[in-house]
Amino acid sequence: MARDAGAGKSAAFGRIDPFCWVAVVPMIIGGLLTLLGGVTELGIGLLVLAVLVLVFDSWSNRPRPGIDRRRPAAARRSRGADW
């Protein structure tokens, strides 16, 4: 069936971690300010680095096929000695 055709594939990118923005926003602001200040190479470099950080974070958080993120109901009910 058509639904089963993509069952083994995973998404190339996932959600961006909110804490990633803590590093990216200052890079974007710094890149824009250096572009406005006339240092074009540094500004473009900072903007490209910010985009690369976002892409890497999204790639590292992509969903993997076959891994169930939810714990089974039995594991939620009984907390063993390792808790």
C-alpha positions as CSV (number, residue, x, y, z in Angstrom):
1,M,0.0,0.0,0.0
2,A,1.0,3.6,-0.4
3,R,1.1,4.1,3.3
4,D,3.6,1.3,3.8
5,A,6.0,2.6,1.1
6,G,7.6,5.2,3.4
7,A,7.5,3.1,6.6
8,G,11.2,2.5,6.8
9,K,12.2,6.1,6.1
10,S,12.7,8.8,8.7
11,A,12.5,12.5,8.5
12,A,15.7,14.3,7.6
13,F,15.2,17.0,10.2
14,G,13.4,17.3,13.5
15,R,12.4,20.0,15.9
16,I,14.9,22.8,16.8
17,D,15.8,22.7,20.5
18,P,14.6,25.9,22.2
19,F,18.0,26.3,24.0
20,C,19.7,26.4,20.6
21,W,18.2,29.9,20.1
22,V,20.3,31.1,23.1
23,A,23.4,30.6,20.9
24,V,21.9,31.5,17.6
25,V,20.2,34.8,18.3
26,P,23.4,36.6,19.5
27,M,25.2,35.3,16.4
28,I,22.4,36.7,14.1
29,I,22.4,40.0,15.9
30,G,26.2,40.2,15.8
31,G,26.2,39.3,12.2
32,L,23.7,41.9,11.3
33,L,25.6,44.6,13.3
34,T,28.9,43.8,11.7
35,L,27.3,43.9,8.2
36,L,25.9,47.3,9.0
37,G,29.3,48.3,10.4
38,G,31.0,47.5,7.2
39,V,32.8,44.3,8.1
40,T,31.1,42.2,5.4
41,E,33.2,39.0,5.7
42,L,32.7,38.6,9.4
43,G,29.0,39.4,9.3
44,I,28.4,36.8,6.6
45,G,30.5,34.3,8.5
46,L,28.5,34.8,11.6
47,L,25.2,34.5,9.8
48,V,26.3,31.3,8.0
49,L,27.5,29.9,11.3
50,A,24.2,30.6,12.9
51,V,22.3,28.8,10.1
52,L,24.7,25.8,10.4
53,V,24.1,25.5,14.1
54,L,20.3,25.5,13.5
55,V,20.6,22.9,10.7
56,F,22.9,20.7,12.9
57,D,20.5,20.9,15.8
58,S,17.5,20.1,13.7
59,W,19.4,17.2,12.1
60,S,20.5,15.8,15.5
61,N,16.9,15.9,16.8
62,R,15.4,14.1,13.9
63,P,13.0,11.2,14.7
64,R,14.4,7.8,14.3
65,P,12.3,4.9,12.9
66,G,11.7,2.0,15.2
67,I,12.4,3.9,18.4
68,D,9.3,4.5,20.5
69,R,9.8,7.6,22.5
70,R,7.0,6.7,24.9
71,R,7.6,4.3,27.8
72,P,5.3,1.3,28.0
73,A,2.4,1.5,30.3
74,A,3.8,-1.2,32.6
75,A,7.0,0.7,33.0
76,R,5.1,3.9,34.0
77,R,3.0,2.0,36.6
78,S,5.8,0.2,38.3
79,R,8.9,2.1,39.3
80,G,11.7,-0.3,40.0
81,A,14.8,0.0,42.2
82,D,16.6,2.0,39.5
83,W,14.3,5.0,40.1
